[in-house]
Amino acid sequence: MDTPLYEKIFLELLEQIRSGILKPNDRVPSEKELADQYQVSRITSKKSLEKLAQLGVIERIRGKGSYVSDSLPDLTKLEQPGTQSQSLETEKNPNGLIGVIIPDFFSDCYGREILRSIEKRCSEMKYHIVIKLTYGSQEEEELAIRSLVQQGVKGLIIYPVNGQHYTASLLRLVLDQFPLVLIDRYLKGIPACSVYTDNKAAAQELTTFLLVQGHQHIAFVSPPEEYTSSIEERIQGFTTAHSHRGFAVNPNYVITELFSTLPSFKQSDESVEDQITLKTFIQENPQITAFVACEYEIAVVLVQVLQSLGKKNLDDYAITCFDHPEHPYNDWIITHIQQNERLIGLKAVDLLIDQLKGKPVPSQNIIGFRLVEGNTTRQMTRSNR
């Protein structure tokens, strides 16, 4: 089977970095430059760069471009498409192949360190990994699971796709007791081993932080719940924080109609729609003084909307979110929940290997978090409550 065009670009860039043609902190050609060079669409070139970013080989900085990471992973351990069989035959004492299925939005904000930790632990334990991307599509998740099982993977680590229904292939893995670990979320009613943050407790702590500062009108903004455990629990934590302090949550303050961060939607078009949604909400609810954003990218859209309305964040609003990149938007350090990505990745591999050894593992494995205070929140005074 011919190698897809995006993988050819990916491999050529990877080889340039391996050989030293592109060195740490060097600028990598842009999506447009690669598209012109290889005569492909920008979607194809973007896919190549995203794969390099997900593996920690490059860093993509908003508004600046892509650069070779100054702390590169072990490039000799990265699998090349179509070569798993040969590498397994030539590698000394391999324990087998582990499949990793993720969406395409792992970034500096969340996910990259999980992937690095998975690769590191697998390497330490003499396992190879092969990565499949779903782009938020249940159909792609089905295909990825089938493909990896056919390739003979020993086990799977999966970041499940959002959706009301679980894919048939994922349910079949659980029924067949195939070695499997889910990351970031769990499946309700399905006894699959999962590793994730206590999202309810995290959202409760973040919301309580705002309530203690004197904010009484706080909005929660996120993508659709769609039976996604992480978002549902964050909403629960948001509500619980209010009830513990004697406040009732106005249901109109919970907005779950933002789509620009979902991999299954076009970023540019949906970002405009999200800005319109948030702008309308802010104008119709002038009493709102604080926001809990389900994701950093949504917090950035919120900041842009506030700026377009002539608002000064530190004077008029408090903004909080989950996760944060190393290179933040416009020097804003948003008060946020920092998930322990490193431990999530390491724990996922350890639990999978325990299953491969026939050991029993708990279904739910909760990882700790911490609240990091930034420069986007401020104490309310009696005059502006």
MARBA-966700 format. One line per 8 residues: number of its first residue (from 1); their letters; for each residue x, y, z of C-alpha. Coordinates in nm, 2 decimals. Layout:
NUM = a = X,Y,Z; ...
//
This chain:
1 = mdtplyek = 0.00,0.00,0.00; 0.13,0.35,-0.09; 0.24,0.57,0.19; -0.01,0.86,0.23; 0.11,1.20,0.12; 0.10,1.35,0.47; 0.31,1.06,0.61; 0.57,1.12,0.33
9 = iflelleq = 0.60,1.48,0.44; 0.61,1.38,0.80; 0.89,1.13,0.74; 1.10,1.37,0.53; 1.07,1.64,0.80; 1.15,1.38,1.07; 1.46,1.27,0.88; 1.58,1.63,0.84
17 = irsgilkp = 1.55,1.67,1.22; 1.72,1.33,1.28; 2.01,1.42,1.05; 2.06,1.77,1.20; 1.95,1.97,0.89; 1.68,2.11,1.12; 1.81,2.17,1.47; 1.64,2.24,1.80
25 = ndrvpsek = 1.46,2.58,1.79; 1.49,2.60,1.41; 1.18,2.72,1.23; 0.99,2.44,1.04; 0.83,2.53,0.70; 0.47,2.65,0.74; 0.16,2.47,0.63; 0.14,2.69,0.32
33 = eladqyqv = 0.51,2.65,0.24; 0.49,2.27,0.26; 0.17,2.27,0.06; 0.34,2.47,-0.22; 0.66,2.26,-0.20; 0.49,1.92,-0.22; 0.19,2.04,-0.43; -0.06,1.92,-0.18
41 = sritskks = -0.35,2.08,0.01; -0.30,2.27,0.33; -0.51,2.01,0.51; -0.24,1.75,0.41; 0.05,1.96,0.52; -0.13,2.05,0.85; -0.18,1.69,0.92; 0.20,1.63,0.88
49 = leklaqlg = 0.29,1.91,1.12; 0.03,1.80,1.37; 0.17,1.45,1.38; 0.52,1.59,1.45; 0.38,1.81,1.73; 0.19,1.52,1.89; 0.51,1.32,1.91; 0.69,1.62,2.07
57 = vierirgk = 0.92,1.67,1.78; 0.81,2.02,1.70; 0.62,2.30,1.89; 0.35,2.49,1.72; 0.32,2.85,1.87; 0.01,3.04,1.79; 0.08,3.34,1.56; 0.45,3.25,1.53
65 = gsyvsdsl = 0.48,2.92,1.35; 0.63,2.58,1.41; 0.98,2.51,1.56; 1.19,2.21,1.63; 1.15,2.12,2.00; 1.45,2.21,2.22; 1.38,1.89,2.42; 1.34,1.62,2.16
73 = pdltkleq = 1.21,1.27,2.23; 1.42,0.97,2.14; 1.38,0.99,1.76; 1.52,0.64,1.71; 1.22,0.50,1.90; 0.96,0.66,1.68; 0.78,0.41,1.45; 0.76,0.48,1.08
81 = pgtqsqsl = 0.43,0.39,0.90; 0.44,0.05,0.75; 0.77,-0.06,0.92; 0.64,-0.20,1.24; 0.69,-0.56,1.13; 1.05,-0.51,1.02; 1.14,-0.31,1.33; 0.99,-0.58,1.55
89 = eteknpng = 1.20,-0.84,1.38; 1.52,-0.64,1.41; 1.48,-0.50,1.76; 1.64,-0.70,2.03; 1.41,-0.86,2.28; 1.09,-0.67,2.19; 0.79,-0.74,2.41; 0.54,-0.65,2.14
97 = ligviipd = 0.34,-0.36,1.99; 0.10,-0.13,2.17; -0.15,0.08,1.99; -0.23,0.44,2.09; -0.55,0.60,1.95; -0.59,0.97,2.00; -0.78,1.26,1.84; -0.58,1.53,1.65
105 = ffsdcygr = -0.60,1.81,1.91; -0.31,1.71,2.14; -0.11,2.03,2.19; 0.09,2.24,2.43; -0.24,2.29,2.62; -0.32,1.93,2.69; -0.22,1.59,2.57; 0.14,1.63,2.44
113 = eilrsiek = 0.30,1.54,2.77; 0.06,1.24,2.80; 0.19,1.11,2.47; 0.55,1.17,2.56; 0.50,0.98,2.89; 0.34,0.69,2.70; 0.62,0.67,2.46; 0.88,0.69,2.73
121 = rcsemkyh = 0.73,0.42,2.95; 0.67,0.19,2.65; 1.03,0.24,2.55; 1.15,0.16,2.90; 0.94,-0.16,2.91; 1.07,-0.27,2.56; 0.73,-0.21,2.38; 0.69,-0.04,2.05
129 = ivikltyg = 0.40,0.20,1.99; 0.20,0.28,1.68; -0.03,0.58,1.68; -0.36,0.62,1.50; -0.55,0.95,1.48; -0.94,0.97,1.49; -0.99,1.34,1.42; -1.29,1.32,1.65
137 = sqeeeela = -1.47,1.08,1.42; -1.63,0.76,1.55; -1.59,0.60,1.21; -1.21,0.67,1.23; -1.21,0.53,1.58; -1.37,0.21,1.45; -1.12,0.18,1.16; -0.82,0.25,1.39
145 = irslvqqg = -0.92,-0.02,1.64; -0.98,-0.28,1.37; -0.65,-0.19,1.20; -0.44,-0.21,1.51; -0.60,-0.54,1.62; -0.53,-0.68,1.28; -0.17,-0.56,1.31; -0.14,-0.78,1.62
153 = vkgliiyp = -0.10,-0.51,1.89; -0.08,-0.66,2.24; -0.30,-0.39,2.39; -0.46,-0.05,2.32; -0.45,0.29,2.49; -0.75,0.50,2.36; -0.86,0.86,2.41; -1.23,0.80,2.32
161 = vngqhyta = -1.42,1.01,2.07; -1.70,1.23,2.21; -2.05,1.11,2.13; -2.38,0.98,2.26; -2.29,0.62,2.16; -1.98,0.41,2.20; -1.84,0.25,1.89; -1.91,-0.12,1.84
169 = sllrlvld = -1.54,-0.20,1.81; -1.47,-0.03,2.15; -1.75,-0.23,2.31; -1.62,-0.55,2.16; -1.28,-0.49,2.31; -1.43,-0.46,2.65; -1.65,-0.77,2.60; -1.36,-0.97,2.48
177 = qfplvlid = -1.15,-0.85,2.77; -0.88,-0.73,2.53; -0.61,-0.54,2.72; -0.73,-0.18,2.71; -0.69,0.15,2.89; -0.89,0.46,2.83; -0.74,0.80,2.90; -0.90,1.14,3.00
185 = rylkgipa = -1.25,0.99,3.05; -1.44,0.68,3.13; -1.74,0.51,2.97; -2.05,0.51,3.18; -2.17,0.16,3.25; -1.88,0.00,3.07; -1.62,-0.18,3.29; -1.31,-0.06,3.10
193 = csvytdnk = -0.99,0.05,3.28; -0.97,0.43,3.27; -0.72,0.69,3.38; -0.85,1.04,3.42; -0.85,1.36,3.64; -1.12,1.41,3.90; -1.29,1.66,3.68; -1.58,1.73,3.93
201 = aaaqeltt = -1.34,1.81,4.21; -1.12,2.02,3.98; -1.41,2.23,3.85; -1.55,2.26,4.20; -1.21,2.40,4.33; -1.19,2.64,4.03; -1.54,2.77,4.08; -1.49,2.80,4.46
209 = fllvqghq = -1.18,3.01,4.40; -1.40,3.26,4.21; -1.68,3.25,4.47; -1.44,3.32,4.75; -1.32,3.62,4.56; -1.67,3.75,4.57; -1.80,3.66,4.23; -2.17,3.57,4.24
217 = hiafvspp = -2.26,3.56,3.87; -2.03,3.31,3.71; -2.07,3.14,3.37; -1.96,2.80,3.26; -1.86,2.77,2.89; -1.78,2.44,2.70; -1.83,2.22,2.40; -2.15,2.01,2.40
225 = eeytssie = -2.17,1.75,2.68; -2.27,1.47,2.44; -2.23,1.21,2.71; -1.87,1.30,2.76; -1.78,1.22,3.12; -1.51,1.49,3.16; -1.75,1.77,3.06; -2.04,1.64,3.25
233 = eriqgftt = -1.83,1.61,3.57; -1.70,1.97,3.52; -2.05,2.10,3.51; -2.13,1.90,3.82; -1.83,2.05,4.00; -1.94,2.40,3.89; -2.29,2.34,4.03; -2.17,2.18,4.35
241 = ahshrgfa = -1.94,2.47,4.43; -2.23,2.70,4.42; -2.46,2.48,4.63; -2.19,2.45,4.90; -2.18,2.82,4.94; -2.56,2.87,4.93; -2.60,2.98,4.57; -2.82,2.83,4.30
249 = vnpnyvit = -2.68,2.81,3.95; -2.88,3.00,3.69; -2.92,2.74,3.41; -2.88,3.03,3.16; -2.52,3.07,3.28; -2.42,2.72,3.15; -2.33,2.74,2.78; -2.25,2.41,2.61
257 = elfstlps = -2.28,2.53,2.25; -1.92,2.60,2.15; -1.78,2.40,1.87; -1.45,2.55,1.76; -1.23,2.32,1.97; -1.39,2.00,1.85; -1.17,1.81,1.60; -1.47,1.72,1.38
265 = fkqsdesv = -1.54,2.09,1.30; -1.36,2.34,1.09; -1.17,2.57,1.33; -1.20,2.89,1.14; -1.58,2.88,1.07; -1.68,2.75,1.41; -1.45,3.00,1.59; -1.65,3.29,1.43
273 = edqitlkt = -1.98,3.12,1.54; -1.84,3.08,1.90; -1.74,3.44,1.91; -2.09,3.54,1.81; -2.24,3.31,2.07; -2.02,3.45,2.35; -2.06,3.81,2.24; -2.44,3.78,2.25
281 = fiqenpqi = -2.43,3.61,2.59; -2.21,3.88,2.74; -2.42,4.16,2.61; -2.74,4.00,2.73; -2.59,3.92,3.07; -2.41,4.23,3.20; -2.42,4.10,3.55; -2.17,3.82,3.47
289 = tafvacey = -1.83,3.89,3.63; -1.65,3.56,3.59; -1.61,3.26,3.36; -1.51,2.90,3.40; -1.40,2.78,3.06; -1.39,2.40,3.00; -1.07,2.43,2.79; -0.79,2.68,2.74
297 = eiavvlvq = -0.88,2.74,2.37; -1.23,2.84,2.47; -1.08,3.09,2.72; -0.87,3.24,2.44; -1.18,3.29,2.23; -1.35,3.45,2.53; -1.06,3.69,2.58; -1.08,3.79,2.21
305 = vlqslgkk = -1.45,3.86,2.24; -1.40,4.07,2.55; -1.13,4.27,2.38; -1.35,4.32,2.08; -1.62,4.46,2.32; -1.36,4.70,2.47; -1.34,4.52,2.80; -1.03,4.50,3.01
313 = nlddyait = -1.01,4.16,3.16; -0.85,4.24,3.49; -1.08,4.53,3.55; -1.41,4.39,3.43; -1.40,4.01,3.44; -1.23,3.71,3.59; -1.14,3.41,3.36; -1.04,3.06,3.45
321 = cfdhpehp = -1.00,2.74,3.26; -0.86,2.39,3.24; -0.50,2.34,3.13; -0.26,2.60,2.99; 0.02,2.61,2.72; 0.38,2.69,2.78; 0.35,2.98,2.54; 0.02,3.15,2.63
329 = yndwiith = -0.19,3.38,2.41; -0.09,3.74,2.44; 0.10,3.69,2.76; -0.22,3.60,2.95; -0.15,3.36,3.23; -0.51,3.23,3.29; -0.59,3.10,3.63; -0.63,2.73,3.55
337 = iqqnerli = -0.65,2.36,3.66; -0.32,2.19,3.58; -0.38,1.82,3.51; -0.09,1.58,3.58; -0.04,1.47,3.22; 0.29,1.29,3.29; 0.13,1.07,3.55; -0.17,1.00,3.33
345 = glkavdll = 0.05,0.87,3.05; 0.28,0.66,3.28; -0.02,0.52,3.47; -0.20,0.42,3.15; 0.10,0.22,3.03; 0.16,0.05,3.37; -0.21,-0.05,3.39; -0.20,-0.19,3.03
353 = idqlkgkp = 0.12,-0.39,3.11; -0.04,-0.53,3.42; -0.33,-0.65,3.21; -0.08,-0.81,2.96; 0.07,-1.00,3.26; -0.28,-1.12,3.37; -0.30,-0.90,3.67; -0.64,-0.75,3.78
361 = vpsqniig = -0.66,-0.37,3.75; -0.92,-0.12,3.89; -1.16,0.02,3.64; -1.14,0.38,3.76; -0.79,0.54,3.82; -0.81,0.90,3.93; -0.51,1.13,3.90; -0.45,1.45,4.10
369 = frlvegnt = -0.44,1.81,3.98; -0.35,2.15,4.10; -0.49,2.50,4.07; -0.25,2.76,3.93; -0.34,3.12,3.98; -0.26,3.35,3.69; -0.33,3.72,3.61; -0.69,3.69,3.48
377 = trqmtrsn = -0.87,3.69,3.81; -0.91,3.96,4.07; -1.08,4.01,4.41; -1.43,4.16,4.39; -1.51,4.47,4.59; -1.85,4.56,4.74; -1.89,4.83,4.48; -1.86,4.61,4.18
385 = r = -2.04,4.30,4.30
//
